[in-house]
Amino acid sequence: MPVVMEGALADLGAWKTDHCSLVKALEVVGTRSALLILREACYGTTRFSGFAGRIGITDRAAAQQLRRLTEAGLLAKRPYREDGGRTRDEYVLTDMGRDLFPVIVALMQWGDKHLQDGTAPLHYVDHETGVPVHVEVRSETGDALELEQVGVRKNPAWRAPKQAPQPNTAS
């Protein structure tokens, strides 16, 4: 069974997915290289050459993705200079970028479960205790929820952004 669509959302044919937050998120991080750069940033990679080399993309592709992720606010540039070298920028996760960590771990756990022949290449653990960590959907009261236990309803506080007026092109 799917999630429970509540109220006006129950009739899927009666509403559109305009302004979907998933669409907006995918516009920012919906490419393989974007997610892999974010994974590497979570692992502590900060230098341009580290990103390009570790994920196996060209310098041009790395530069483009780093620029996009920085402009979107997920990474921030921080200047550094090695002895005798010129000042360069390194890339560090912002709070917005750090908030994607559970998404990255969830995707990896899904891949471990469904795409890895039963053995995960990496284990995520609590650094201090060694206890395995995992991502799951929980209610605010802490209860773990399965797909069928989740409801989706309209947020009465949300308002669609106003569209900018279109210029009059009629002559």
FITIFI-253310 format. One record per residue: x negated, y negated, z of N, C-alpha, C in turn; residue in one letter. Coordinates in nm, 4 decimals. Atoms other than C-alpha are relative to their C-alpha. Layout:
<pts>
n.east, n.north, n.up, ca.east, ca.north, ca.up, c.east, c.north, c.up, aa
X, Y, Z, X, Y, Z, X, Y, Z, a
...
</pts>
This chain:
<pts>
n.east, n.north, n.up, ca.east, ca.north, ca.up, c.east, c.north, c.up, aa
-0.0834, 0.1183, 0.0000, 0.0000, 0.0000, 0.0000, -0.0881, -0.1250, 0.0000, m
0.0743, 0.1272, 0.0015, -0.1163, -0.3561, -0.0643, 0.0296, -0.0816, 0.1257, p
-0.0345, 0.0939, -0.1063, -0.1157, -0.6502, 0.1745, 0.1471, -0.0353, -0.0142, v
-0.1411, 0.0372, 0.0009, 0.2314, -0.7721, 0.2671, 0.0104, -0.1472, -0.0379, v
-0.0223, 0.1371, 0.0433, 0.3233, -1.0821, 0.0715, 0.1288, -0.0476, 0.0660, m
-0.1116, 0.0441, -0.0827, 0.5549, -1.2844, 0.2932, 0.0714, -0.1217, -0.0589, e
-0.0795, 0.1161, 0.0377, 0.8321, -1.5360, 0.2329, 0.0064, -0.0194, -0.1505, g
-0.0080, 0.0348, 0.1419, 0.8233, -1.7149, -0.1013, -0.1034, 0.0748, -0.0838, a
0.1052, -0.0711, 0.0741, 0.5123, -1.5157, -0.1963, 0.0388, 0.1437, -0.0336, l
-0.0395, -0.1390, 0.0210, 0.6961, -1.1812, -0.1897, 0.0338, 0.0292, -0.1463, a
-0.0305, -0.0165, 0.1422, 0.8185, -1.2322, -0.5478, -0.1196, -0.0504, -0.0795, d
0.1236, 0.0389, 0.0686, 0.4870, -1.2302, -0.7331, 0.0257, -0.0733, -0.1312, l
-0.0321, 0.0668, 0.1251, 0.6578, -1.3482, -1.0504, 0.0501, -0.1421, 0.0175, g
-0.0588, 0.1317, -0.0243, 0.7908, -1.6625, -0.8843, -0.1026, -0.1073, 0.0333, a
0.1010, 0.1001, -0.0346, 0.4595, -1.8345, -0.8075, -0.1291, 0.0313, -0.0738, w
0.1276, -0.0139, 0.0699, 0.1187, -1.8908, -0.9629, -0.1143, -0.0076, 0.0994, k
0.1175, 0.0009, -0.0869, -0.2267, -1.8515, -0.8181, -0.0840, -0.1259, -0.0194, t
0.0705, 0.1274, 0.0131, -0.3174, -2.2136, -0.8898, -0.0671, -0.0345, 0.1325, d
0.0752, 0.0455, -0.1175, -0.5753, -2.3528, -0.6476, -0.0498, 0.1147, 0.0869, h
0.0445, -0.1169, -0.0758, -0.6844, -2.0026, -0.5415, -0.1424, -0.0213, 0.0521, c
0.1316, 0.0174, -0.0605, -0.9784, -2.0199, -0.3005, -0.1011, 0.1015, -0.0535, s
0.0917, -0.0985, 0.0578, -1.1265, -1.7004, -0.4486, -0.0541, -0.0495, -0.1333, l
0.0452, 0.0555, 0.1281, -1.1399, -1.8633, -0.7920, -0.1043, -0.1087, 0.0244, v
0.0946, 0.1081, -0.0306, -1.3117, -2.1685, -0.6426, -0.1331, 0.0566, 0.0484, k
0.1222, -0.0621, -0.0503, -1.5622, -1.9468, -0.4598, -0.0788, 0.0657, -0.1127, a
0.0682, -0.0673, 0.1104, -1.6400, -1.7435, -0.7711, -0.0625, -0.0992, -0.0973, l
0.0608, 0.1027, 0.0843, -1.7058, -2.0633, -0.9651, -0.1368, -0.0402, 0.0529, e
0.1266, 0.0367, -0.0611, -1.9920, -2.1247, -0.7214, -0.0949, 0.1198, 0.0088, v
0.0891, -0.1141, -0.0287, -2.1264, -1.7756, -0.6392, 0.0336, 0.1247, -0.0800, v
-0.0505, -0.1159, 0.0717, -1.9670, -1.5489, -0.8973, -0.0920, 0.0620, -0.1028, g
0.0925, -0.0651, 0.0929, -2.2799, -1.4486, -1.0874, -0.0959, 0.0881, 0.0783, t
0.0956, -0.0924, -0.0620, -2.5251, -1.1694, -1.0156, -0.1185, -0.0774, 0.0578, r
0.1193, 0.0710, -0.0469, -2.8192, -1.4083, -0.9899, 0.0306, -0.0910, 0.1184, s
-0.0354, 0.0857, -0.1137, -2.6360, -1.6457, -0.7537, 0.0068, 0.0823, 0.1287, a
-0.0113, -0.0836, -0.1193, -2.5508, -1.3668, -0.5103, -0.1355, 0.0561, 0.0417, l
0.1315, -0.0535, -0.0352, -2.9005, -1.2209, -0.5295, -0.0913, -0.1079, 0.0572, l
0.0771, 0.1100, -0.0596, -3.0581, -1.5607, -0.4620, 0.0463, -0.0224, 0.1433, i
-0.0504, 0.0173, -0.1357, -2.8317, -1.5974, -0.1592, -0.0439, 0.1154, 0.0902, l
0.0510, -0.1138, -0.0775, -2.9258, -1.2457, -0.0437, -0.1441, -0.0252, 0.0404, r
0.1421, 0.0247, -0.0281, -3.2931, -1.3385, -0.0720, -0.0188, -0.1136, 0.0989, e
0.0084, 0.1091, -0.0967, -3.2361, -1.6646, 0.1144, 0.0328, 0.0513, 0.1403, a
-0.0311, -0.0619, -0.1296, -3.0762, -1.4599, 0.3953, -0.1183, 0.0808, 0.0511, c
0.1180, -0.0786, -0.0377, -3.3894, -1.2407, 0.3947, -0.1196, -0.0881, 0.0339, y
0.1079, 0.0906, -0.0347, -3.6073, -1.5500, 0.4360, -0.0814, -0.0523, -0.1163, g
0.0682, 0.0549, 0.1170, -3.7215, -1.6204, 0.0808, 0.0337, -0.1482, -0.0099, t
-0.0237, 0.1446, 0.0111, -3.7653, -1.9958, 0.0379, -0.0661, -0.0603, -0.1236, t
0.0774, 0.0580, 0.1099, -4.0075, -2.0476, -0.2500, 0.0558, 0.0447, -0.1342, r
-0.0498, -0.0254, 0.1351, -3.9094, -2.0698, -0.6149, -0.0538, 0.1315, -0.0558, f
0.0602, -0.1197, 0.0578, -4.1534, -1.7992, -0.7217, 0.0506, 0.1270, 0.0688, s
-0.0532, -0.1150, -0.0723, -4.0196, -1.5681, -0.4521, 0.1368, 0.0408, -0.0504, g
-0.1337, -0.0320, 0.0509, -3.6634, -1.5930, -0.5778, -0.0094, 0.0658, -0.1369, f
0.0087, -0.0524, 0.1373, -3.7519, -1.5381, -0.9430, -0.0620, 0.1395, -0.0001, a
0.0698, -0.1275, 0.0004, -3.9927, -1.2545, -0.8710, 0.0761, 0.1118, 0.0688, g
-0.0668, -0.1052, -0.0761, -3.7892, -1.0671, -0.6118, 0.1279, 0.0488, -0.0661, r
-0.1243, -0.0474, 0.0619, -3.4667, -1.0587, -0.8123, -0.0157, 0.0290, -0.1484, i
0.0278, -0.0397, 0.1373, -3.6297, -1.0143, -1.1509, 0.0707, -0.0820, -0.1059, g
-0.0582, 0.0869, 0.1025, -3.4986, -1.3153, -1.3392, -0.1076, -0.0963, -0.0485, i
0.0962, 0.0948, 0.0554, -3.6758, -1.5684, -1.5547, -0.0076, -0.1246, 0.0869, t
0.0140, 0.1261, -0.0722, -3.8073, -1.8918, -1.4095, 0.1126, -0.0964, -0.0365, d
-0.1068, 0.0904, 0.0446, -3.5503, -2.0791, -1.6165, 0.1329, 0.0349, 0.0674, r
-0.1248, -0.0430, -0.0640, -3.2609, -1.8715, -1.4792, -0.0038, -0.0307, 0.1498, a
0.0131, 0.0295, -0.1430, -3.3935, -1.9095, -1.1228, 0.0178, -0.1498, 0.0246, a
-0.0118, 0.1453, -0.0168, -3.4264, -2.2866, -1.1636, 0.1449, -0.0443, -0.0150, a
-0.1400, 0.0367, 0.0233, -3.0729, -2.3127, -1.3008, 0.0868, 0.0387, 0.1191, q
-0.0819, -0.0444, -0.1121, -2.9203, -2.1069, -1.0183, -0.0336, -0.0763, 0.1278, q
0.0378, 0.0754, -0.1186, -3.1203, -2.2817, -0.7468, 0.0577, -0.1414, -0.0046, l
-0.0584, 0.1333, 0.0162, -3.0053, -2.6171, -0.8849, 0.1510, 0.0052, 0.0272, r
-0.1455, -0.0118, -0.0188, -2.6395, -2.5018, -0.8965, 0.0355, 0.0227, 0.1468, r
-0.0296, -0.0310, -0.1396, -2.6485, -2.3584, -0.5440, -0.0329, -0.1173, 0.0913, l
0.0344, 0.1198, -0.0769, -2.8174, -2.6722, -0.4129, 0.1068, -0.1072, -0.0200, t
-0.1047, 0.0992, 0.0285, -2.5651, -2.9017, -0.5852, 0.1317, 0.0372, 0.0672, e
-0.1236, -0.0459, -0.0632, -2.2820, -2.6889, -0.4435, -0.0068, -0.0074, 0.1521, a
0.0140, 0.0147, -0.1438, -2.4222, -2.7314, -0.0926, -0.0345, 0.1271, 0.0758, g
0.0342, -0.1249, -0.0675, -2.5237, -2.3711, -0.0187, -0.1474, 0.0071, 0.0378, l
0.1430, 0.0081, -0.0282, -2.8970, -2.4409, -0.0283, -0.0383, -0.1466, 0.0118, l
0.0551, 0.1355, -0.0102, -3.0955, -2.7488, 0.0685, -0.1476, 0.0068, -0.0345, a
0.1429, 0.0089, 0.0300, -3.4345, -2.8547, -0.0615, -0.0725, -0.0559, 0.1212, k
0.0849, 0.0489, -0.1080, -3.7074, -2.9028, 0.1929, -0.1424, -0.0078, -0.0542, r
0.1348, 0.0134, 0.0561, -4.0463, -3.0417, 0.0879, -0.1040, 0.0749, 0.0845, p
0.1137, -0.0618, -0.0675, -4.3636, -2.8506, 0.1703, -0.1240, -0.0259, -0.0853, y
0.1240, 0.0149, 0.0754, -4.7270, -2.8772, 0.0701, -0.1051, 0.0922, 0.0615, r
0.1093, -0.0850, -0.0445, -4.9985, -2.6177, 0.0907, -0.1288, -0.0814, -0.0070, e
0.1278, 0.0722, -0.0025, -5.3543, -2.7337, 0.1658, -0.0539, -0.0185, -0.1408, d
0.0573, 0.0328, 0.1294, -5.4943, -2.9102, -0.1383, 0.0981, 0.0008, -0.1153, g
-0.0990, -0.0065, 0.1077, -5.1720, -2.8689, -0.3364, 0.0912, -0.1210, 0.0003, g
-0.0968, 0.1088, 0.0075, -4.9004, -3.1035, -0.4435, 0.1257, 0.0372, 0.0788, r
-0.1239, -0.0236, -0.0729, -4.5714, -3.1405, -0.2609, 0.1003, 0.0680, -0.0926, t
-0.1023, -0.0755, 0.0727, -4.3078, -2.8934, -0.3752, 0.1225, 0.0127, 0.0899, r
-0.1210, -0.0237, -0.0790, -3.9572, -2.8022, -0.2629, 0.0158, 0.1491, 0.0256, d
-0.0456, -0.1352, -0.0285, -3.8511, -2.4868, -0.0880, 0.1496, -0.0089, 0.0250, e
-0.1454, -0.0043, -0.0080, -3.4905, -2.3783, -0.0539, 0.0416, 0.0759, 0.1250, y
-0.0476, -0.0618, -0.1231, -3.3177, -2.3042, 0.2748, 0.1527, -0.0010, 0.0016, v
-0.1447, -0.0088, -0.0112, -2.9639, -2.1976, 0.3538, 0.0547, -0.1143, 0.0840, l
-0.0758, 0.0957, -0.0801, -2.7248, -2.4660, 0.4735, 0.1009, 0.0800, 0.0825, t
-0.1061, -0.0693, -0.0733, -2.4429, -2.3843, 0.7143, 0.1004, 0.0621, -0.0969, d
-0.0927, -0.0520, 0.1007, -2.2208, -2.3420, 0.4089, -0.0561, 0.1288, -0.0617, m
0.0634, -0.1199, 0.0541, -2.4675, -2.0898, 0.2646, -0.0050, 0.1124, 0.1013, g
0.0040, -0.1012, -0.1061, -2.5064, -1.9084, 0.5971, 0.1366, 0.0646, 0.0191, r
-0.1350, -0.0544, -0.0148, -2.1287, -1.8656, 0.6074, 0.0294, 0.1107, -0.1021, d
-0.0187, -0.1073, 0.0976, -2.1615, -1.6350, 0.3043, -0.0681, 0.1305, 0.0420, l
0.0695, -0.1209, -0.0436, -2.3761, -1.3852, 0.4967, 0.0953, 0.1194, 0.0181, f
-0.0902, -0.1156, -0.0119, -2.0766, -1.1659, 0.5956, 0.0499, 0.0520, -0.1348, p
-0.0445, -0.0414, 0.1342, -1.9648, -1.1615, 0.2303, -0.1076, 0.0868, -0.0650, v
0.1114, -0.0753, 0.0586, -2.3087, -1.0418, 0.1181, -0.0129, 0.1361, 0.0669, i
0.0078, -0.1280, -0.0711, -2.3209, -0.7745, 0.3885, 0.1183, 0.0889, -0.0378, v
-0.1174, -0.0796, 0.0378, -1.9656, -0.6631, 0.3025, -0.0173, 0.0612, -0.1386, a
0.0235, -0.0545, 0.1341, -2.0565, -0.6247, -0.0661, -0.1047, 0.1113, 0.0030, l
0.1027, -0.1039, -0.0111, -2.3682, -0.4286, 0.0279, 0.0577, 0.1253, 0.0649, m
-0.0596, -0.1160, -0.0648, -2.1705, -0.2017, 0.2614, 0.0954, 0.0728, -0.0940, q
-0.0871, -0.0626, 0.0993, -1.9146, -0.1400, -0.0118, -0.0843, 0.0795, -0.0994, w
0.0899, -0.0703, 0.0908, -2.1990, -0.0506, -0.2504, -0.0620, 0.1229, 0.0644, g
0.0548, -0.1156, -0.0723, -2.3546, 0.1760, 0.0136, 0.1004, 0.1146, 0.0017, d
-0.1037, -0.1024, -0.0143, -2.0262, 0.3618, 0.0584, 0.0405, 0.0623, -0.1333, k
-0.0602, -0.0489, 0.1241, -1.9143, 0.3912, -0.3031, -0.0980, 0.0210, -0.1150, h
0.0906, -0.0034, 0.1153, -2.2236, 0.3625, -0.5238, -0.1359, 0.0611, 0.0301, l
0.1340, -0.0430, -0.0388, -2.5183, 0.5119, -0.3342, -0.0143, 0.1489, 0.0315, q
0.0189, -0.1432, -0.0244, -2.4797, 0.8918, -0.3293, -0.0132, 0.0358, 0.1480, d
-0.0055, -0.0371, -0.1406, -2.4225, 0.8899, 0.0479, -0.1089, -0.0531, 0.0911, g
0.1064, 0.0507, -0.0856, -2.7433, 0.7265, 0.1719, -0.0289, -0.1454, -0.0330, t
0.0249, 0.1433, 0.0188, -2.7745, 0.3518, 0.2183, -0.1499, -0.0269, 0.0024, a
0.1424, 0.0310, -0.0010, -3.1182, 0.2092, 0.1308, -0.0428, -0.0865, 0.1181, p
0.0301, 0.0891, -0.1119, -3.0997, -0.0471, 0.4152, 0.1086, 0.0138, 0.1063, l
-0.0976, 0.0071, -0.1084, -2.9299, -0.0635, 0.7542, -0.0076, -0.1391, 0.0606, h
-0.0075, 0.1257, -0.0727, -2.8152, -0.3902, 0.9040, 0.0262, 0.0353, 0.1463, y
-0.0101, -0.0315, -0.1421, -2.8596, -0.3803, 1.2824, -0.0125, -0.1274, 0.0823, v
0.0252, 0.1072, -0.0959, -2.8484, -0.6093, 1.5835, -0.1500, 0.0030, 0.0276, d
0.1461, 0.0052, -0.0111, -3.2123, -0.7200, 1.5942, -0.0498, 0.0387, 0.1390, h
0.0461, -0.0258, -0.1360, -3.2370, -0.6953, 1.9734, 0.0327, 0.1397, 0.0495, e
-0.0421, -0.1298, -0.0537, -3.0467, -0.3707, 2.0370, -0.0160, 0.1151, -0.0981, t
0.0066, -0.1053, 0.1006, -3.0790, -0.1814, 1.7099, 0.1344, 0.0610, -0.0348, g
-0.1339, -0.0519, 0.0258, -2.7034, -0.1184, 1.7086, 0.0428, -0.0418, -0.1411, v
-0.0444, 0.0355, 0.1352, -2.5651, -0.1012, 1.3520, 0.1101, -0.1063, 0.0016, p
-0.1046, 0.1006, 0.0153, -2.3538, -0.3951, 1.2379, 0.0770, 0.0303, -0.1285, v
-0.0806, -0.0150, 0.1203, -2.0720, -0.3917, 0.9861, 0.1034, -0.1119, -0.0052, h
-0.0985, 0.1047, 0.0235, -1.8196, -0.6296, 0.8382, 0.1360, 0.0662, -0.0110, v
-0.1367, -0.0490, 0.0113, -1.4485, -0.5750, 0.8802, 0.0956, -0.1167, 0.0209, e
-0.1025, 0.1022, -0.0178, -1.1262, -0.7737, 0.8805, 0.0580, 0.0165, 0.1396, v
-0.0528, -0.0012, -0.1367, -1.0165, -0.8654, 1.2322, 0.0951, -0.1176, 0.0191, r
-0.0901, 0.1095, -0.0363, -0.7326, -1.0722, 1.3721, -0.0709, -0.0893, 0.1012, s
0.0586, 0.0893, -0.0995, -0.8043, -1.3657, 1.6006, -0.0032, 0.0628, 0.1389, e
0.0018, -0.0679, -0.1298, -0.7256, -1.1343, 1.8938, -0.1041, 0.1119, 0.0032, t
0.1069, -0.0990, 0.0028, -1.0076, -0.9009, 1.7822, 0.0385, 0.1360, -0.0537, g
-0.0439, -0.1293, 0.0519, -0.8004, -0.6184, 1.6373, -0.0485, 0.0207, -0.1428, d
0.0380, -0.0362, 0.1366, -0.9454, -0.4438, 1.3311, 0.1277, 0.0306, -0.0782, a
-0.1203, -0.0174, 0.0807, -0.6887, -0.4486, 1.0491, -0.0328, 0.0682, -0.1312, l
0.0078, -0.0632, 0.1307, -0.6418, -0.2285, 0.7466, 0.0794, -0.0845, -0.1006, e
-0.0651, 0.0751, 0.1072, -0.5177, -0.3624, 0.4118, 0.1501, -0.0148, 0.0230, l
-0.1461, 0.0000, -0.0149, -0.1550, -0.2672, 0.4823, 0.0481, -0.0789, 0.1214, e
-0.0376, 0.0720, -0.1210, -0.1585, -0.4508, 0.8155, -0.0131, -0.1520, -0.0161, q
0.0236, 0.1429, 0.0225, -0.2449, -0.7895, 0.6644, 0.1164, -0.0591, -0.0780, v
-0.1032, 0.0739, 0.0708, 0.0229, -1.0360, 0.5620, -0.0594, -0.1247, -0.0625, g
0.0425, 0.1235, 0.0666, -0.0192, -1.3298, 0.3254, 0.1219, -0.0909, -0.0066, v
-0.1110, 0.0958, 0.0024, 0.1968, -1.6377, 0.3676, -0.0531, -0.1373, -0.0380, r
0.0393, 0.1370, 0.0350, 0.1942, -1.9957, 0.2505, -0.0395, -0.0748, 0.1258, k
0.0432, 0.0861, -0.1095, 0.0105, -2.2399, 0.4731, 0.0787, -0.1302, -0.0107, n
-0.0818, 0.1216, 0.0109, 0.2576, -2.5207, 0.5450, -0.0820, -0.1289, 0.0075, p
0.0837, 0.1198, -0.0119, -0.0291, -2.7623, 0.6150, -0.0766, -0.0306, -0.1283, a
0.0787, 0.0212, 0.1222, -0.1926, -2.7184, 0.2712, 0.0785, -0.0832, -0.1001, w
-0.0575, 0.0829, 0.1068, -0.1274, -2.9739, 0.0000, -0.0894, 0.0095, -0.1210, r
0.0765, -0.0051, 0.1246, -0.2331, -2.9424, -0.3609, -0.0688, -0.1339, -0.0220, a
0.0676, 0.1272, 0.0278, -0.4948, -3.2001, -0.4553, 0.0709, -0.0730, -0.1132, p
-0.0615, 0.0801, 0.1065, -0.3596, -3.4850, -0.6624, -0.0925, 0.0002, -0.1206, k
0.0780, 0.0021, 0.1232, -0.4710, -3.4712, -1.0212, -0.0253, -0.1446, -0.0393, q
0.0337, 0.1330, 0.0483, -0.6505, -3.7712, -1.1577, 0.0885, -0.0331, -0.1189, a
-0.0828, 0.0378, 0.1141, -0.4351, -3.9665, -1.4021, -0.0773, 0.0184, -0.1304, p
0.0612, -0.0210, 0.1302, -0.5072, -3.8761, -1.7619, -0.0016, -0.1315, -0.0772, q
0.0030, 0.1250, 0.0781, -0.6243, -4.1635, -1.9801, 0.0997, 0.0068, -0.1160, p
-0.0950, 0.0074, 0.1092, -0.3748, -4.2766, -2.2365, -0.0797, -0.0066, -0.1286, n
0.0765, -0.0054, 0.1245, -0.5205, -4.1701, -2.5692, 0.0864, -0.0334, -0.1221, t
-0.0874, 0.0331, 0.1139, -0.2219, -4.2703, -2.7796, -0.0424, -0.1343, -0.0579, a
0.0376, 0.1265, 0.0623, -0.2978, -4.5399, -3.0332, 0.1228, -0.0715, -0.0490, s
</pts>
